[in-house]
């Protein structure tokens, strides 16, 4: 993709506004916390302290909106505390340009590395640096700087207290995650009625799994209906695929296929009912016709063999889903725990150390953002505009580890700032609001930002820019710059951010082969573990299969995210064309689907072993491991071990209805992968 087209696409993405479900109650709670903090600070300490406290409360509320499964009060307190420390240290060095610049470089570099801990940590850390650039200009002594830091932390405490005292839809995020997983299964069942080999996106199940992990404190209050249904949803998925797939035994047309379609439709209705109940905390009300379709004795007379077993298994699992989704008062002891923030620290440090290596996108981002922020600070100080922090603040807020987000946010921030600053300045010049009216207008803008922040970055920036103007206007600081100067400084910060990515990029496109190889290796290991269970049903239990499946899902999502990031990069493909990406993804997706069918029919622990499956497991392990290595090295992958195993079975195949057929299908999908990569390898 050319640079011109890449810029056009990212600009369009940055200015796009999406329709999202608004949460006015949550936005009002954040605005209330801000109003309480600002009002109390104005009455007790004056405008300067009120500005600091407002930034603390404002940022703490934003932290509670981040996509994190941790308790919202914890996020608010962590945000307030980290911003307070940043402000105090910043003021101590603010009078000495060299010292402050060194602190800014260090602080921004660490904020860039914080992305190794996840987007929530990265966003909070980046916002702290941006707000620090403003708040360090407010105090006049070390004592007042300490006071400002204290009220900033107090803002976080107030927001955390309001989350506890004024709860809005308790466990709402976790309910939505689990309901989305069940709804995704329902959609999958409907699609299987018309396309027996329809693909399934595992992201909703992965999100629900992440949401299911709780801290010890959360474990004491989590509703019981939020535990158990996710595991059932994961077990239902292979059963649905097995019931629909013609490879398992149901013809494409005829009475058996009609019965399968009826069962899939009934399963979709039951799953939708369970999803609705969990989302709203209501009793489950599955449609009676759907329950009748699942329980009818005709299934045993129409379906035979594997299809009949799959239908009976599906009915039993759906019954468990309905029972589990019912609201109950008791909680379950079998909980996946999430480490507390204190215990999380060594895990985060390990992740950060892993990113301190050449070629790491996170390390490149940390270096980029620290240099750009320092450069913006120096330029903003040198230019005769005053309040030069607008330039570095814009840079640190728009920069992300990948190209598309950085460029999209740069365009969105400039456009949003232009509109927001113009509107706010027009109000200030026309109405000449006093201190308290400016504070009220700032709170109103903050409410708008909280309400609309998920609809688009440009819309949120209109509110944020106006918020900063009104907030600084409480003490007169917001009137010393014109719209032109503020916009020019914001444009300067955005341009520096965009230029840095052009000069020191971290393109995802050249790494696509590595991501594909990771997915191939993980899905191959998953297939080998499943095959080994056929060879030794009394061996290691199914959790080994589950762990292999989870690793496969993670690798697949990492591949999909990498493809999404690479889509708009102005880089010619280096080994993988767009066509090869699509064909390779389809081939590995089909490989995973076949393995899922094999998993759906795993033998019971007392079943007789199938020795031939051990040979298949070893062949799969060797072939996919070698194939992944060949993909990374830009060579055409070969599957000789698996092909030789199938050739040896030609005279006497295994006595199992699916193992031999599944092995043939696995080899076919791997050969499709080879075909997809062959042309790219030649052109690369």
N, C-alpha and C positions, 0 to 999 in steps of 0.2 A: 504494500500500500504506500502511495506517495505521501510526502509530508502534507501537502495541501489537502488531500482527501482526509488524512488522519486528523488534521486540525479541524476540518469541517465537521467530521463525525463527533469528535470529542466536544466541540462547542455546542453542537445540537444536544448532546447528552447532558451537558452541564446546565443548559437552559430549559430542559424538559421538566414539566410539572406533572406529577402522577396523582391519580385519585387514590387516596388512602383513607382508611377509617380514622376519623378524628376522635380524640379523647379529651373533650373539653374539661371533664372533671379533673383529670390528671394535670392538664395545663393550668387550670385555675388553682390547684393546690400549689404548684410551683410558683405561680405569680403571687399567691397569698404569702408564702414564705418570704419571697423577695420584698413584698410590701411591708411585712412586719419588721424585717431587718432594717430596711431603709428608714421607715418611720421612726423606729426606736433610736437609730443612730443619729438621725437629724435632730430629734428632740434632746438627746443627751450630749452629743459630741459635735455636731455641726456638719456642714456639707462634705468636707474633705474626708472625714471618717466614714460618712454615709456612702461615699463613692466606693471606698474599699470594701465595706461590708456588702454593698450591692453586688460587686463583682464576685465575692465569695459565694453569696447565696445563689446568684445567677448560674455560676459554673457548677455548683453542687447540684442544682436542679437538673441541669443538662446531663450530668453524670447519671442521674436516676433514669434518664430516658434511653441510655445506651442498651444495646442488645447483649445483656448479660444475665445469667441465671443466678447471680449472687444476690443477697438481700439488698434492696434499694437503699436502706439506711447506711449500710456499710459503704456503698459506693459514694454516697453524699459525704460521709465523714472522711473517707480517703481523699476525695477531691478537695474538700476544705482544708484538710491538714497539709496536703502537698502544696497547695497554692499559698498557704500562709508561710510555709518554710521558704518557698521560692521568692515571695515578696520581701521577706525580711533579709535574706541573704543578698537579694538584688539591691536593696537599699544600702546595705553596709558597704557595697562596692560601687554604688552608683556615682559617687563623687569622683571616682578615679576611672577614667575612660578605659585604661588598659586592664585594670582589674575587673571592671564590669564586663568588658568584652571577653575576657578569659572565662568568667563565670557563665556568660551567655553561650559561649562555644561549648563548654562542658555540659551545661544544663540541656541545651538543645540536642547535643549528641546523645545524651542519655535518653531524652524523650524519643529520639529516633529509634534507639535500640529497644525502647519499650514496646514497639510493635511486635517484637519476638514473643511477648506474652499475650498477644491478641489485639484485635482492633479496639476494644474498650480501653485497655491500658494505654494504647498508642494515642487515642483521641484525647483522653484526659490529660496525659502528659503534654501533648502539643498545645492544648488549650491553656494549660498552666503557664507555659512559656509565653504565649501570646498575651495573656492577661497580666503577667508579671511586667511586661514592657510598659504597660499603662500604670499599674499601681505603684511602681517604684518612684514615679514622679510626684506622688502625692505627699508623703511624709516630709517633715523638716528637721527631724533629729532622730537619733537612735531610739530614744524612748517612744516617740510617736510612731516610729516604724514598727516597734514591738506591739504598740497598741493597734496599729492597722492590721498586723498579722493576726492579732487576737480576734478582732472583729471579723476578719475574713474566715477564720476557723469557726467563729460563732455562726456565721451564715450557713456553713455546712451542717452545724449541729441543729439549727432551726429546721432546715430542710429534712434532715434525717428524722427529727422528732415529728414533723408533720406527716411523713410517710407512715409512721407508727400510729399516730393519733387519728389520722384521717385516711384510713386505708381505702383504696379504690380498687374494687375487684381483686380481692386477695387471690394469689396464685394464678392471676389471669394469664401471664406469659406461659406458665407451665401448662395450664389448661389448653391454651391455644395450640401449643406445640403438639400435645398428645392428640387433640382433636384433629389437627391437620394431618397427622400420621394416619389416623383411622380414615379420614376423608380421602387421603391419597390411595389407601387400599381399596376404598369403595370405587373410586374413579378407575383404578386398575382393573377391578372386576368387571366394570361396565365395558371397558375397552376390549377386554378379552372375549367378550361375547361376539364381537365383530372381527377381531384380529387375534387369533389364538396365540400368536407369538409377540404380542405387543410389548414394548419395553417398559421398564419401571424405573423412575427416578428415586434413588434411595435417600435423597437429601431430607425429606420429611421424617423418615425413620431415624436418621442420624441426629437431626435436631431434637427429636423427642428423647433420644437416648441421652443427649447432653443435658436436656432440661430435667431428666429424671435424677441426676446426681444432686444431692443436697448437702448442705453443711450440717453439723450436729445440731445446731439450734433450729434449723429449718425442719429437721427430721421429727422434731417433737410436735410440730403443728401441721405437717403436710396432710391434706385430705387423703383418705384411703383410696378413693377412686382414681387417684393419679398414680397409683402403683399397680403394676401388673398388666394393664391393658396394652402397654407398649410391647412387652415381650410377646403377648399373644398376637399382636399385629405382625410382628416379625415372623412368627411361626405360620401365620395365615398366608403370607405372600407366596412361599413355594408351593403350598397346597393349591392355591388358586391357579398358579402356573401349570402345575401338574394336571389338574382337572381339565384345563382348556387345551393343552398342547396335543396336537394329533400324534406326535411321536410316542406318547404314552399309551395310545390305544383307541382313542375316540375318533371315529371317522369325521371327515369334514362336514358331512351332511347326514341326515337321517334322524331317526327317533333318539338315538343316544346323544347326538350333538344338540338336538332341541332340548333334551333334558339338562344337558350341561349348561346351555344358555339360561335356562330357567333358574338353575341353582346359582349361577353367577349373578343374575339380576337380583335374586333374593338376598344373596350375601351383600351386595352393594347397599341395599336398603337397610339391612340390619346394621352395617358398619356406619352408615350415615346417621342412623338413629343414635347409636352409641356416641358418635362424634358430637352430635348436638347436645346430648345429655351432659357429657364431660365439659364441653365448652361453657355451658350455662349452669352447671351444678344442679341439674334437674334429674328426676327419675327417667330411666330409659323406656321409650315407648316404641318398640319395633312394630312395623306394620303386620297385622295378623296374617295377611296373605303370604308375606315373605316367610314367616315362621312356619306356616302350613306347607309351603313349598319345600322347606328344608327338612321337615319331619315326615313327609309322606312316605309310606312303605313302598311306593312304586319305584323308588330309586334302586332298591335291591333287585328288582326284576328287569329293569331297563339297562342298568350299568353293571358291568362285570369286571372282575380282576382289579387292576390298579385304579381304574376310574371309580369303581365302587368304593374302594378303600379311601380314595381321596375325598369323595363326597361325604362319607361318614365322618372322616376326620374334620372336614370343613364344618359340618353341622356341630360337632362337639366343641370346636374352637370358638365358633360364633356364640354358642351358649355360654362359654366361659367369659367372652367379651361382655355380653349383656350383664352377666352377674357381677363382673369386676367393675363395670362402669357405674353401677348403682351407687348413689351417695351413701356413705356410711360414717359412723362416728369413730370407729376404731382405726388405728393406724397399723401398718405392717412393720415388722422388725427387719425384714430383708430389704435394706435400703442401700443404694449405691451412694457413698459419701463423697463429698467434695471437700478438699482441704480448706481450712480457714486461711485468712490472709497471712497470718504469721507462718503457718506451715507451708504456704504457697511460695514464700520468698526463696527458699533454696531451689525449688523447681524452676522458678522464673530465672534465677541466676544461671542455672544449668542451661536453660534455653538461650539466654543471652550469650553465654560463652560459646555455644554451638554456632552462633551467627558471626562470631569474630573470626572470619575466614575469608580469604580472597574469593570474590564472586558472589558473596552472600547479598541478596537484594536488600535485606534489612540493614546490613552494614553500609552498603552504598547509599541507602536512604539517609541513615544517620549522618554520614559524611556530607551529603548534599545539603540537607536541611540546616546543619550547623554552619556551614560556610555561607550559605545563602542568607540566613538570618543575620549573621554578623555583618555581612556585606550590606544588607539592607539597613541595618542599624547605623553603620558608618555613613552611608549615603544620606539617610534621613536626617542625621545630625548635621551633616555638611550642607545640605540644601537649605535655603533661607525660608522654609515654609513654617517651621515650628511644629511641635508634636510629631517629630519624625518617626515615632514608633508605629505609625500606620503602615509604613512599608514593610518592616520585618514582621509585624503582626499578620499582615496579609500573607506573607510567604509561609510562615510556619503553620498557618491554618489551612492552607490549600495543599500543601505537599503531602504526598502519600508514597508508599513504596513502589507503586506502579505508574506507568505513563498515563493511561487513560484517565484515572481518577485525578491525577495532578492537573492535567490540562483542562479537564471538564470543570473542576472546582475553581481553577484560576479564572476561566471565563465567567462562571456563575458568580464568583465573588465580586469581580469587577462590575458586572451588570447589576447585581443586587446592591452593592455599595453606591453605585451611581444613583439609583432610584431612592434608596433609603436615606442617604445623606441629603439629597436634594429636597425630599419631602420634609425631613426633620428640620433642615435649615430654613426652609420656607415657613414652617410653623413658628420657629423661634423668632424669625425676623418680623412676622406678621403679628403674633400674639404677645411677644416679649414675656414668656411665662416666668414666674418667679421660682424660687427654690422648690416649694412644695408642689406646684403644678408641673414643673419639670420632672420631679420624682414620680408623680402620678403618670405622666406620659411615658416615662421609662418603663414603669411596671406594665402599662398597657402594651407597649411594644414587646416586652418580654413574654407576656401572655400570648401574643400573636406568634412569636417565635416557637414557644413550646407547642402551640396548637398545630402549626404548619410545618414543623421542622422535617417531618418525614415525607412531605409532599414534593420536596425539591430543594436543593441547596441554594438556588438563586432566590427563591421566595423567602427562605429563612434568613438570608443575608440582608434582605430589605429591612426586616424587623431588627436584626442585630445592629446594623449600621445606625438606624434611627435610635435604637436603645443607647448606644454609646454617646451619640450627640446629646440626647436629653440628659443622660446621666452626668456627663462632664459639664453640661450646662447648669447643673445645680450650684456649682461654685464659680461659674463664669468661664471655665476653661474651654467649653465647647464653642464659644463665640469668637475665639481668636483665630480661627482658620476659615477660609472660604470653601465652598463646595469644590471649586476647581483644585485647590491644594490637596484636600483630602482624597479626591478621586485620583489625582496624579500620583500621590504616594501609594495608594492601593494598586494602581496600574503598575507602578514600578515594582512593588512586591510580587505581583503576579507574573510580570515579565521575567524577573530574576528566577522565580520558581520554574517557569517553563524553559528558560535558557539552561538552567542547571541540568535538567533531564536530557536536553539535547547534547550537552557537553559531556556529561558523565551518566550515561543511561544504564539501566539494568533490564535489558529486553528479555521478555519471556519467550519470544519466538525461538531463539536458538536452544532453549531448554526443553522444548516440547518432546524431543526424542527421549530425553531422560525421564520425563513424566510418564510417557507411554511405556517405557521399559519398567518403571516402578509398578505401574498398573498390571502389566503382563506378569511380572514376577509374583505379585501378590495374588492375582487370580489363579495363577498356576499352582501356587502353594495351597490355596483353598481347594482346588480340584484334587490335588494329591491327598490332602487330609480326608476329604470325603471318600475318595476311592479306598484309602486305607481302612476306613470304617467298615467297608464291605468285606475286606479281607480279614478283619479281626473285630467282629461285633462286640466281643467281651473286653476289648482293650480300653484305651482312654475314652472318657465319656464325651458327649456331644459338646461341652464347652470348648474343646479344642477346635471343633468345626466352627463354633460361634466366633471365637477369636480370629480365626482365619478369615471369616466372612467380614468382620468389622474392619480388618486391615485392608481387605479388598475394597470395601466401600470408601474408606478414607483415601486410598490411592486413586479411585475413580473420580471422586470429588476434586481432589487436587489436580487431576488431569483436566477436568471440565473447567475449573477456575483458571487454570493456566491458559487454556484455549480462549476463554472469554477475555482475559487480559491481553492476549496476543492479537486478538481480532483487529483492533484499531491501531496497532503499532506500525509506524512507518518503516518497516523492515521487510526486505525481501525474504521469502522463506528459505531457510538453510537446512534442507533435507526433508521437510514435510510441507507439501503444498496443501491448499485448502481441501482439495479433493481427497488427498491421502489422509488428512485428519479425519474427515467424515467417514471414510471407508474403514480406517483402522478402529475408530470408536465403535462403529457398528459391529465389526468382527469381534472385538473383545467383549462388547455387550452381549452378543450371542453366545460367546464362550461362557460367560458368567451365567446366562440363563440356563444353559444345558447343565452346568454344575448344580444350579439351584434345583433342577428337576431330579438329579441324582440325590441331592440332600433330602428332598421331599419323600423319598422312598428308602431312606436308610434302614437297614435291618435292625430288629430289636436285639437287645443284648443276649438273648438266648438263642438267636438264629444261628444256623450252621455257617462257618466261615466260607469265603469264596477266595481260594488261593490265587486265582488269576488276577483278582483285583489288586493284590500286592504288587504284581509286575506292572500293572497299569499305573498305580500310584507312583512307583519309582520312575517310570518312563515320563509321566507328566512332570514330575519334579525336575528331572534332568533336562527335558526338552525346553520347558519354559524358562528355567534358569539360564540355560545356554542362549535361548532366543532373546532374553532380555539383554544379555551381554552384547549380543550381535546388534540389537537395535541401538544401544548406546554408542557402539563403535561404527555406526552408519553402514553396517553390512546387512545383507539380506538374511533374515532368520530362516533356519531349517529345523525340521522336526523329525529327524531320523529315528530317534529312540521310540517315539510314539508310533511312527509308521511301521517300524520293525515289530513292535509288539502286536499291532493289529494284523500284520502279515502272518505272524506265528499263530494267531487265533483262527486263521482262515479255515483250517481243517476241523478244529474242535473249539468253537467259541464258548465263552462262559455260560453256565446254566442260570442265567438271570435275564429277565425280560428287558432290562434297561441298561445294564452295564456295557454290553457289547455295542448296542445301538448308541448309547451315550458317548462311548469312546470314538465311534465313527464320526459323530456330530462334532465332537471336540476337535478332531483332526481337521475336519472340513473348515471350521471357523479359523483355526490357526493358519491354514493354507490361504484363506481369504485375507488374513492379516499380511501374509507374505506378498500376496498380489498387490495389496494396497501400498506396501512400502517399496516394492521393486522399482516402480517408475520414479518415485521420489529419490531413491538411492542413486539411480542413474543420472537424474537431472542435477542432483546435488554434487 
